Amino acid sequence: MKVSLDAVDHAILRELQSDARLSYSEIGRRVHISTPTAADRIRRMERDGVITGYSADIDPTRLGWDVRALVRMTCYGPTCILDDPDVAMWPEVLRIDRLTGDECCELTVVCESMSAFGRLIDRLATHGTPESSLVLSSISSPTVQAPPTSVPD
């Protein structure tokens, strides 16, 4: 179900995506609304499922996870990785995206070393055929969602 948001809601979302630790008071100050109004709007967006959670961004390399890779899986039937909820709980697996096309899904993974990455590929191979690409570097910016714009007919 689509939820209607106004410009103030989108401004609140931009602030939360920039820093989810902001207080209701600071968010209200930044988007020019009262603290209780900011709190009410945030609680409504949480209740409506627009805001699904809050998290900390972690740098895996600071924790010794120096190998980062994208692993595309070709798997179908009873061994499909998407049918094994335990895989998503493996410490190396950061994300699993279901795909269209020839591959079933793509995993974003981190490992401590190339030998650990090799062992992870071997574990994944029990579910199908893995194909991997090592991530050398990333160019990213904060994920701030702007409101969708209407395209004139």
C-alpha positions as CSV (number, residue, x, y, z in Angstrom):
1,M,0.0,0.0,0.0
2,K,1.4,3.4,-1.1
3,V,1.7,5.9,1.7
4,S,1.2,9.6,0.9
5,L,3.9,11.9,2.2
6,D,4.1,15.6,2.0
7,A,7.2,17.9,1.6
8,V,7.7,18.0,5.4
9,D,7.7,14.2,5.6
10,H,10.3,14.0,2.9
11,A,12.4,16.7,4.6
12,I,12.2,14.6,7.8
13,L,13.3,11.5,5.9
14,R,16.3,13.3,4.4
15,E,17.4,14.4,7.8
16,L,17.0,10.9,9.3
17,Q,18.9,9.3,6.4
18,S,21.6,11.8,6.9
19,D,21.8,11.2,10.7
20,A,19.3,8.7,12.3
21,R,20.5,9.8,15.7
22,L,19.0,13.3,15.5
23,S,16.6,14.1,18.3
24,Y,13.0,15.0,17.6
25,S,13.9,18.5,18.7
26,E,16.7,18.9,16.2
27,I,14.7,17.4,13.4
28,G,11.9,19.8,14.1
29,R,14.3,22.7,14.2
30,R,15.8,21.7,10.8
31,V,12.5,21.3,9.0
32,H,10.8,24.2,10.8
33,I,8.1,22.3,12.8
34,S,7.6,21.8,16.5
35,T,9.2,18.9,18.4
36,P,5.8,17.1,19.1
37,T,4.9,17.4,15.4
38,A,8.2,16.0,14.4
39,A,7.8,13.1,16.8
40,D,4.2,12.4,15.6
41,R,5.2,12.4,12.0
42,I,8.2,10.1,12.6
43,R,6.0,7.7,14.6
44,R,3.4,7.7,11.8
45,M,6.0,6.9,9.2
46,E,7.3,4.1,11.4
47,R,3.8,2.7,12.0
48,D,3.0,3.0,8.2
49,G,6.2,1.1,7.3
50,V,7.9,3.9,5.6
51,I,10.7,3.9,8.2
52,T,11.6,0.3,8.7
53,G,14.4,0.7,11.1
54,Y,17.6,2.5,12.2
55,S,21.1,1.2,11.9
56,A,24.8,2.0,12.2
57,D,27.0,2.0,9.1
58,I,30.0,-0.2,9.8
59,D,33.3,-0.2,7.9
60,P,34.1,-4.0,7.6
61,T,37.8,-3.3,6.9
62,R,38.2,-1.8,10.4
63,L,37.0,-5.2,11.7
64,G,39.4,-7.2,9.6
65,W,37.0,-8.1,6.8
66,D,39.3,-7.0,4.0
67,V,37.7,-8.9,1.1
68,R,34.4,-7.7,-0.3
69,A,32.7,-9.3,-3.2
70,L,29.5,-9.6,-5.2
71,V,28.4,-13.3,-5.7
72,R,25.8,-14.1,-8.3
73,M,24.1,-17.4,-7.8
74,T,22.4,-19.6,-10.4
75,C,20.3,-22.0,-8.4
76,Y,16.8,-23.4,-8.7
77,G,14.7,-26.0,-7.1
78,P,15.1,-27.6,-3.6
79,T,18.7,-26.3,-3.1
80,C,17.9,-22.7,-4.0
81,I,19.7,-20.3,-1.7
82,L,16.6,-18.2,-1.3
83,D,14.9,-21.2,0.4
84,D,17.6,-21.4,3.0
85,P,17.0,-18.7,5.6
86,D,20.2,-19.7,7.4
87,V,22.4,-18.2,4.6
88,A,21.2,-14.7,5.4
89,M,22.5,-15.2,9.0
90,W,26.0,-16.2,7.9
91,P,28.4,-13.5,9.3
92,E,29.9,-13.0,5.8
93,V,26.6,-12.2,4.1
94,L,25.7,-8.5,4.2
95,R,22.8,-8.6,1.7
96,I,21.0,-11.0,-0.6
97,D,19.0,-9.6,-3.5
98,R,16.6,-11.7,-5.6
99,L,17.2,-11.1,-9.3
100,T,15.5,-11.4,-12.7
101,G,17.3,-13.0,-15.5
102,D,19.6,-16.0,-15.5
103,E,20.9,-15.6,-12.0
104,C,18.7,-16.3,-9.0
105,C,20.2,-13.8,-6.6
106,E,23.2,-11.7,-5.8
107,L,25.0,-11.7,-2.4
108,T,27.1,-8.9,-1.1
109,V,29.7,-10.6,1.1
110,V,32.8,-9.8,3.2
111,C,35.6,-12.1,4.3
112,E,38.8,-11.8,6.3
113,S,41.0,-13.2,3.6
114,M,41.0,-14.8,0.1
115,S,41.2,-18.3,1.7
116,A,38.1,-17.5,3.8
117,F,36.4,-16.2,0.6
118,G,37.3,-19.5,-1.1
119,R,35.7,-21.4,1.7
120,L,32.6,-19.2,1.5
121,I,32.3,-19.9,-2.3
122,D,32.6,-23.6,-1.6
123,R,29.7,-23.4,1.0
124,L,27.6,-21.4,-1.5
125,A,28.3,-24.0,-4.3
126,T,26.1,-26.5,-2.4
127,H,23.2,-24.3,-3.4
128,G,24.0,-23.8,-7.1
129,T,26.7,-22.2,-9.2
130,P,28.3,-19.1,-7.8
131,E,30.0,-16.5,-10.0
132,S,31.9,-13.7,-8.1
133,S,33.4,-10.3,-8.6
134,L,35.8,-8.8,-6.1
135,V,35.0,-5.2,-5.1
136,L,38.1,-3.0,-5.5
137,S,36.6,0.2,-4.3
138,S,33.3,1.9,-4.0
139,I,32.1,5.4,-4.9
140,S,29.0,6.1,-3.0
141,S,27.1,9.0,-1.5
142,P,24.6,9.1,1.3
143,T,21.4,7.3,0.4
144,V,19.0,10.2,0.6
145,Q,15.7,9.5,-1.1
146,A,14.1,12.5,-2.7
147,P,10.3,12.6,-3.3
148,P,9.4,11.1,-6.6
149,T,8.7,13.8,-9.2
150,S,5.7,13.5,-11.5
151,V,6.3,13.3,-15.2
152,P,3.9,15.4,-17.3
153,D,1.7,13.4,-19.6
